[in-house]
Amino acid sequence: MSLNNNYSPVITKINYDSLTVNSIKSQNLNEKDQSLILDYPTVYIINDKDNQQKSKYIVYIGETNDIGRRTKQHLYDDIRNGREDFIELSDSTTAEMFIIGHKYFNKSLTLDIENKLLHYLSSVESVVKVNNRKENPQNNYYTSETMETIFSKVWRKLHHKNPELFPTESIIRDSALFKASPFHKLTKEQIEAKNEIILKTISILSQNLEGQLLLVEGEAGSGKTVLMSNLLYDLFSDESLPIKSNELSIHLLVNHDQQLVVYEQLAKKLGLKNKNQMPVVAKPTSFINKQSKCNQKADIVIIDEAHLLLTRGKQSYRGKNHLKDILENAKVVIAVFDEKQILTAEQIWESQDLAEIRLDARDTIKLKNQMRINANISTITWIRQFIDDGQIKPYIPDNTYDLKVFDSPTEMYAEIKKKSLNQDNGISRLLATYDWTFKNSKSEQGYYYVEIGDFKLPWNLQLPKTRKVKDLSWAEQAQTIDEVGSTYTIQGFDLNYAAVIIGPSVKYRNGQVIFDPSESKNAKAIERRTLSDGRKQSFGETLLQNELNVLLTRGVNGLYLFAVDEELQKVLKQNIPLYKK
């Protein structure tokens, strides 16, 4: 049955206190709207300014069949039960409550709206803490087809009432926090994977086993990060689980500076804390150094981007293998791994060691669905054939995905810059293979540049930035539209449109894409690795192929290409559409 989507939500704002019903009745609402708020299911948002940071907010989102009774429960029962978040809100004289009603609201729809508000508000820069302890994504129900439309109308009305707390939808959807949020509605494949991981984890802990590995494998864009984020939140907040987070030490590790910042913010906003006061989110070396000094092993360790773990020591890491050291210090380790995203020689696994790890794993869960690239299967196949097989096939035009080759990097940069000016297009950035010099130390020229003929743009992480953007990922920072990103800043993230300069390390010869380590400036990829038998071996070609894999799988709605190698550029122009102004 088709439902009328023209109905508008009713939203009223009142002080958060015991006079809820009287406050609603004193609002300038007609009888029908007042009844929607008082007599029918509603969703509500309690919010207050943070004591330490007055420009920031603390929020709680809920849904109820009786807003008057529910408010009193928060003000009296939750305080009696020692809920610190509600004690803080009840003591405040500035706390407010937005109450949302709609003609179509039923229990399932209000739960879905509540969950989506959780997703959005946990991604808002001005929100420092979300006090909820549950998530309730719903399956299909009578009014489910109207949910997205109703939510957008709700959000627009909230934005009109408080644009600081409720920024435009496009700003939120572009944020790395939104994309990594645990409040995404999981696919059937992700739900099955999560349930299997939780069941295996409970079994391992109940048997008092140690050093047990659960391996999660999937290619770039298969939804691994969202799954791990959701799993982490469930382990802390799902009270139906037989394991209780306040009795466990739970950690999420990631060996990537940009993603570390995102996970740290999520943990802080959602109030995730360990019983032993050790950080929930950390880098592997830091975790190993601290945990090895503890008397007890960590209960659960989740490792996102486990392919970035070190498999040899270095100055800052005295061990020999991150994963093995983490297993030594934990009961259950859930590691997300994609061999095609290993980028440096210090992350390389010798084949026998990797085979051993896979054999020793308690379980291996594979994610097969492509969640990032919004394209037909023919487009995804074309990209994979380019990366995996070195084949440039004729491209079948795809109305859902914008794949083009450009005559020059200057032209491609101009188009990406134009795309970024329109907020509805989402974040778009210029990327390149690591074929131009970049060092952490300052350049005598001021910056390290990607230079091709008349085109000249600085590498990532160099342009001045304000303190305001310090907690944002590289791509989210406004000044980075005038930089060129690399695998080191974009791995693990996505872009709406990704424009990739394929440098001279990627060539086309005799009908085949080849990789030339002599043209790469990525010292960590082209250096030789000393193997366990003492031999030195180069993995440069494989690692440069992996680099291309990361870069070509960032674009959600479009991929723009320019190749420095003349033969590669020629074959690209022969097989995919050429950009025309």
C-alpha positions in Angstrom: 0.0 0.0 0.0 1.4 3.4 -1.0 1.4 6.0 1.8 1.1 9.8 1.5 4.5 11.4 2.1 3.2 15.0 2.3 2.5 14.9 6.0 4.9 17.1 7.9 6.4 16.2 11.3 5.4 18.2 14.4 8.4 19.3 16.5 8.2 21.3 19.7 11.0 22.5 21.9 10.5 22.8 25.7 12.7 23.0 28.9 13.7 19.6 30.2 12.0 19.4 33.6 9.0 17.7 35.3 6.5 20.1 33.8 6.7 18.4 30.4 3.0 18.0 29.8 2.1 21.5 30.9 5.0 22.9 28.8 3.6 21.1 25.7 0.1 22.3 26.4 1.4 25.9 26.7 3.0 25.7 23.2 1.2 27.3 20.3 0.1 23.9 18.9 -3.3 23.1 17.4 -5.4 20.3 18.9 -4.3 17.7 16.4 -0.6 18.5 16.7 -0.8 18.5 20.5 -2.4 15.1 20.4 0.4 13.7 18.1 2.9 14.8 20.8 1.0 13.8 23.9 -1.1 10.8 22.9 1.0 9.0 20.2 4.5 7.6 19.8 7.2 10.3 19.7 11.0 10.6 19.4 12.8 13.1 21.6 16.2 14.6 22.0 17.4 16.0 25.3 20.3 18.3 24.9 22.5 20.6 27.0 25.6 22.6 26.5 28.8 20.9 27.8 30.1 22.3 31.1 33.7 22.4 29.8 33.1 23.5 26.2 30.2 25.9 26.0 30.0 25.6 22.2 29.6 21.8 22.4 26.6 19.7 23.3 25.7 16.5 25.3 22.6 14.7 23.9 20.3 11.8 24.7 17.9 10.4 22.0 14.9 8.3 22.9 11.5 7.2 21.8 8.3 6.6 23.8 4.6 6.0 23.7 4.0 8.5 26.6 6.4 11.5 26.6 5.1 12.8 30.0 5.6 9.5 31.8 9.0 8.9 30.0 10.4 12.3 31.0 9.5 11.6 34.7 11.2 8.2 34.5 14.4 10.0 33.4 14.1 12.7 36.0 13.3 10.3 38.9 13.9 6.6 38.2 17.1 7.0 36.2 18.5 9.3 38.8 17.6 6.9 41.7 19.3 4.2 39.6 22.5 6.3 39.6 22.6 7.2 35.9 25.2 9.9 35.9 24.2 11.3 32.5 20.6 12.0 33.7 21.8 13.4 37.1 23.9 15.9 35.1 21.0 16.8 32.9 18.5 17.2 35.7 20.8 19.5 37.6 21.1 21.8 34.6 19.0 24.9 34.2 19.7 25.1 30.4 18.8 21.6 29.3 16.2 21.4 26.5 14.1 18.8 24.9 12.9 18.5 21.2 9.9 16.3 20.9 9.0 14.9 17.5 5.6 13.6 16.4 4.3 12.4 13.1 1.0 10.9 11.8 2.8 7.7 10.7 4.8 7.1 13.9 4.5 3.6 15.3 6.9 1.6 17.5 9.1 0.4 14.6 9.2 3.7 12.8 10.1 5.7 16.0 12.9 3.1 16.7 14.3 3.6 13.2 14.1 7.4 13.5 15.8 7.2 16.9 18.6 5.1 15.5 19.1 7.4 12.6 19.2 10.4 14.9 21.9 8.5 16.9 23.8 8.0 13.7 23.6 11.6 12.7 24.2 13.2 16.1 27.2 11.0 16.9 28.7 12.4 13.7 28.1 16.1 14.5 31.2 18.1 15.3 29.5 20.2 18.0 28.3 17.0 19.9 30.9 15.8 22.4 28.9 13.0 24.0 25.9 10.9 23.1 24.5 9.2 26.2 22.4 6.4 24.6 23.2 2.8 25.4 21.4 0.9 22.7 20.7 0.8 19.0 17.5 -0.5 17.4 17.6 -0.9 13.7 14.3 -2.4 12.4 13.4 -4.7 9.6 10.5 -4.1 7.2 7.2 -2.9 8.7 4.1 -1.1 7.5 5.4 2.5 7.3 9.1 1.6 6.6 8.9 2.9 3.0 8.3 6.4 4.4 11.2 6.4 6.9 13.9 8.2 4.8 11.5 10.9 3.6 10.1 11.5 7.1 13.6 11.6 8.6 14.8 14.2 6.1 11.8 16.4 6.9 12.5 16.0 10.7 16.2 16.9 10.2 15.4 20.0 8.1 13.0 21.2 10.8 15.5 20.6 13.5 18.2 22.4 11.5 15.9 25.4 11.2 15.5 25.4 15.0 19.2 24.9 15.9 21.7 24.8 12.9 24.7 24.4 15.3 23.4 21.2 16.8 21.7 20.0 13.6 23.9 20.9 10.6 22.7 20.2 7.0 22.5 16.5 6.0 25.2 16.8 3.4 27.8 18.0 5.9 27.1 15.0 8.2 27.1 12.4 5.4 30.5 13.6 4.3 32.1 13.2 7.7 34.4 10.3 8.4 32.6 9.8 11.7 29.3 9.2 9.9 30.9 6.7 7.5 32.5 4.8 10.4 29.5 5.0 12.7 28.2 1.9 14.5 24.6 3.1 13.7 24.6 2.2 10.1 21.9 -0.4 9.2 23.9 -3.5 8.5 23.4 -5.7 5.5 22.3 -9.3 5.9 25.9 -10.4 5.2 27.2 -8.0 7.9 24.6 -9.1 10.5 25.4 -12.8 9.9 29.1 -12.0 10.3 28.6 -10.0 13.5 26.4 -12.7 15.0 29.0 -15.4 14.2 31.8 -13.3 15.7 29.8 -12.6 18.9 28.9 -16.3 19.3 32.5 -17.4 18.8 33.7 -14.7 21.2 31.3 -15.8 23.9 32.3 -19.4 23.5 36.0 -18.6 23.8 35.6 -16.4 26.9 33.3 -19.0 28.6 36.0 -21.7 28.1 38.8 -19.4 29.5 40.8 -19.8 26.3 43.6 -17.3 25.3 45.3 -16.1 22.1 42.3 -17.1 19.9 42.1 -15.5 16.5 38.9 -14.7 14.5 39.9 -13.6 11.0 37.6 -11.3 9.0 38.6 -11.0 5.3 37.1 -8.8 2.6 38.3 -6.5 -0.2 38.3 -2.7 -0.1 34.8 -1.4 0.3 33.2 -4.6 1.6 31.9 -2.9 4.8 34.6 -4.1 7.2 35.0 -0.8 9.2 31.3 -0.4 9.8 31.0 -4.0 10.9 33.9 -3.6 13.4 32.5 -0.2 14.7 29.1 -1.8 15.2 30.6 -4.9 16.9 32.6 -2.7 19.2 29.5 -0.7 20.2 27.4 -3.9 20.7 30.1 -5.4 23.0 29.9 -2.3 25.2 26.1 -1.6 25.1 24.1 -4.7 24.3 22.7 -5.7 27.7 21.2 -8.9 26.2 24.6 -10.4 25.7 25.8 -12.9 28.3 29.1 -11.0 28.5 29.1 -7.7 30.4 31.3 -4.9 29.2 31.8 -3.6 32.7 33.5 -6.9 33.5 35.7 -7.0 30.4 38.6 -5.1 28.8 37.7 -4.4 25.2 40.0 -2.7 22.7 40.0 -1.5 19.1 43.4 -1.1 17.4 44.3 0.5 14.1 47.8 1.2 12.7 46.7 4.3 10.8 46.9 7.8 12.2 43.9 9.2 10.3 41.6 6.3 11.3 42.9 6.4 14.9 41.5 9.9 15.2 38.1 8.9 13.9 37.8 5.9 16.3 39.0 7.9 19.3 36.3 10.5 18.6 33.6 7.8 18.3 34.7 6.1 21.6 34.7 9.5 23.4 31.3 10.6 22.0 29.7 7.3 22.9 31.3 7.1 26.3 33.1 3.8 25.7 35.4 3.1 28.7 37.3 0.0 29.9 37.1 -1.4 33.4 41.0 -1.2 33.7 41.1 2.4 32.5 43.3 1.5 29.5 42.2 3.3 26.3 39.6 1.6 24.2 41.2 2.8 21.0 45.0 2.7 20.4 47.7 1.9 18.0 49.1 -1.6 18.1 52.6 -0.8 19.5 51.1 1.4 22.3 48.6 -1.4 23.2 51.4 -4.1 23.3 53.7 -2.0 25.4 51.0 -1.2 28.0 49.2 -4.5 28.0 52.4 -6.6 28.4 52.9 -4.9 31.8 49.4 -6.0 33.1 48.8 -9.1 35.1 45.8 -10.0 33.1 45.3 -10.5 29.4 42.9 -8.2 27.5 39.5 -9.9 26.9 38.6 -8.8 23.4 40.8 -7.0 20.9 39.4 -5.8 17.5 42.0 -4.9 14.9 40.8 -2.8 11.9 43.1 -2.7 8.9 45.1 -5.7 10.3 47.0 -5.7 7.0 48.8 -2.6 8.2 50.3 -4.4 11.2 54.1 -4.7 11.3 55.6 -8.1 10.6 59.1 -7.0 11.7 60.6 -4.7 14.3 61.6 -1.1 13.9 63.0 1.6 16.2 59.6 2.4 17.8 58.6 -1.3 18.0 60.9 -3.8 19.6 58.9 -6.9 18.8 58.9 -9.0 15.6 55.2 -9.3 14.7 52.4 -7.1 15.8 49.6 -9.7 15.4 51.6 -12.4 17.3 52.3 -10.0 20.2 48.7 -9.0 20.4 47.6 -12.6 20.5 50.1 -13.1 23.4 48.3 -10.3 25.3 44.7 -11.1 24.6 42.0 -13.8 24.9 40.1 -13.1 21.7 41.5 -11.2 18.7 39.2 -10.2 15.9 41.4 -9.1 12.9 40.1 -7.5 9.7 42.6 -8.4 6.9 42.9 -7.7 3.2 46.2 -9.0 1.7 45.7 -6.7 -1.3 45.9 -3.6 1.0 49.4 -4.3 2.4 51.4 -1.3 1.4 55.0 -1.6 2.8 57.7 -4.1 3.1 57.5 -4.0 6.9 53.9 -5.3 6.6 54.7 -8.2 4.3 53.8 -11.7 5.5 55.9 -14.6 4.3 53.6 -17.1 2.6 54.3 -19.8 5.2 53.6 -17.5 8.1 50.3 -16.2 6.6 49.2 -19.8 5.9 50.0 -20.7 9.5 48.0 -17.8 10.8 45.0 -18.7 8.6 45.3 -22.3 9.7 45.5 -21.4 13.4 42.5 -19.0 13.2 39.5 -20.2 15.2 37.3 -19.1 12.4 37.6 -17.1 9.1 34.6 -14.9 8.1 34.6 -13.6 4.5 32.7 -10.5 3.4 32.0 -10.7 -0.4 29.7 -7.8 -1.1 31.0 -4.5 -2.5 29.5 -1.7 -0.3 31.4 1.4 -1.4 31.4 1.7 -5.1 27.9 2.7 -6.3 28.2 1.1 -9.7 26.9 -1.8 -11.9 28.8 -5.1 -11.6 30.3 -4.4 -15.0 32.0 -1.3 -13.7 33.3 -3.1 -10.6 34.6 -5.9 -12.8 36.4 -3.4 -15.1 38.2 -1.8 -12.1 39.1 -5.2 -10.7 40.5 -6.4 -14.1 42.6 -3.2 -14.3 44.0 -3.8 -10.8 44.2 -7.6 -10.4 44.8 -8.8 -14.0 46.5 -5.7 -15.5 43.9 -5.7 -18.3 42.3 -2.5 -19.8 39.0 -3.7 -21.3 36.4 -1.7 -23.3 34.3 0.0 -20.7 30.5 -0.5 -20.8 28.9 2.9 -19.9 27.2 2.9 -16.5 24.5 5.5 -15.7 25.2 5.1 -11.9 28.9 5.7 -11.9 31.1 8.4 -13.5 34.3 6.9 -14.9 36.4 9.1 -17.1 39.9 9.7 -18.4 41.3 13.3 -18.6 43.8 14.8 -21.0 45.7 16.5 -18.3 46.0 16.5 -14.5 45.3 20.3 -14.5 41.9 19.6 -16.2 41.1 16.8 -13.8 42.0 19.0 -10.8 39.7 21.7 -12.0 36.8 19.3 -12.4 37.4 17.9 -8.9 37.6 21.4 -7.4 34.3 22.3 -9.2 32.7 19.1 -7.8 33.8 20.0 -4.2 32.2 23.4 -4.4 28.8 21.8 -4.5 28.0 20.3 -1.0 25.5 17.9 -2.5 28.3 16.2 -4.4 30.1 15.2 -1.2 33.8 15.3 -0.6 36.0 14.8 -3.7 39.8 14.9 -3.8 42.8 14.5 -6.0 45.0 11.4 -5.3 48.3 10.0 -6.8 50.6 7.0 -6.7 53.6 7.7 -4.5 55.9 8.6 -7.5 57.0 12.1 -6.4 59.3 12.8 -3.4 57.7 13.4 0.0 59.4 13.4 3.3 58.3 14.2 6.9 61.1 16.8 7.1 60.7 20.2 5.6 61.6 20.8 1.9 64.0 23.5 0.9 61.3 24.6 -1.6 58.8 24.9 1.3 56.6 22.0 0.1 57.0 18.7 -1.6 55.1 18.7 -4.9 53.5 16.5 -7.4 54.7 18.0 -10.7 53.7 17.0 -14.2 54.6 19.6 -16.9 52.8 22.8 -15.9 50.8 21.1 -13.2 52.2 21.5 -9.6 50.3 20.8 -6.4 51.7 20.0 -2.9 51.5 16.6 -1.4 49.1 15.9 1.5 49.6 17.1 5.1 51.6 20.2 4.2 49.3 23.2 3.7 48.5 25.3 6.9 45.4 24.2 8.8 43.4 25.7 11.6 43.0 24.1 15.1 39.4 23.6 14.3 40.2 20.8 11.8 42.6 18.9 14.0 40.1 16.1 14.7 39.0 15.7 11.0 40.5 13.2 8.6 42.7 14.5 5.8 39.9 14.6 3.1 37.5 16.4 5.4 39.8 19.4 5.9 38.9 22.2 3.5 42.5 23.1 2.6 43.2 19.6 1.3 41.3 20.3 -2.0 44.6 22.0 -2.9 46.7 19.0 -2.0 47.3 15.6 -3.5 46.4 12.7 -1.3 48.2 9.4 -1.1 47.5 5.9 0.2 48.8 7.0 3.6 46.0 9.6 4.0 43.1 8.0 2.1 43.3 4.3 3.0 40.2 3.2 4.9 38.2 6.2 3.8 36.0 6.9 0.8 35.4 9.9 -1.5 32.4 10.8 -3.5 34.6 11.4 -6.5 38.2 10.2 -6.6 40.6 11.7 -9.2 43.7 9.6 -9.4 47.0 10.6 -11.0 48.6 7.3 -12.0 52.3 8.1 -11.9 55.2 6.6 -13.9 55.5 3.5 -11.7 52.4 2.1 -13.5 53.0 1.4 -17.2 51.3 -0.4 -20.1 53.5 -2.7 -22.2 52.6 -5.4 -24.7 48.9 -5.4 -23.7 49.5 -5.6 -20.0 49.6 -3.1 -17.0 53.0 -3.5 -15.3 54.6 -2.0 -12.2 58.0 -0.4 -12.2 59.5 0.0 -8.7 62.4 2.1 -10.1 59.9 4.9 -10.8 58.4 4.9 -7.3 59.4 7.2 -4.5 57.8 5.0 -1.9 60.9 3.8 -0.1 58.9 1.5 2.3 57.4 -0.2 -0.7 60.4 -0.7 -2.9 63.0 -1.6 -0.2 64.1 -5.2 0.0 62.8 -7.3 2.9 65.1 -9.7 4.8 63.3 -13.0 5.0 63.4 -15.6 7.8 66.0 -17.6 5.9 68.3 -14.6 5.6 67.5 -13.9 1.9 66.7 -10.4 0.8 63.7 -10.1 -1.5 61.9 -7.2 -3.2 58.1 -7.1 -3.1 57.9 -3.8 -4.9 55.7 -4.8 -7.8 53.1 -6.4 -5.5 53.1 -3.4 -3.2 52.7 -0.9 -6.0 49.8 -3.0 -7.3 48.3 -2.8 -3.8 48.8 0.9 -3.8 46.9 1.2 -7.1 44.2 -1.0 -5.6 43.7 1.4 -2.6 43.6 4.5 -4.8 41.2 3.1 -7.5 38.6 1.9 -4.9 38.0 5.1 -3.0 35.3 6.7 -5.3 31.7 6.1 -4.3 30.1 7.7 -7.4 33.0 8.4 -9.7 36.6 7.7 -10.6 38.6 10.1 -12.7 42.0 9.0 -14.2 45.1 10.5 -15.8 48.2 8.4 -16.5 51.7 9.8 -16.8 52.8 6.8 -18.9 51.9 7.6 -22.5 51.0 4.0 -23.5 48.8 3.6 -20.4 47.1 7.0 -21.0 46.5 6.0 -24.7 44.9 2.7 -23.9 42.7 4.3 -21.2 41.5 6.9 -23.7 40.7 4.1 -26.2 38.6 2.2 -23.7 36.8 4.6 -21.4 35.0 8.0 -22.0 37.2 11.1 -22.3 36.2 14.1 -20.2 34.7 16.9 -22.2 33.9 20.3 -20.9 
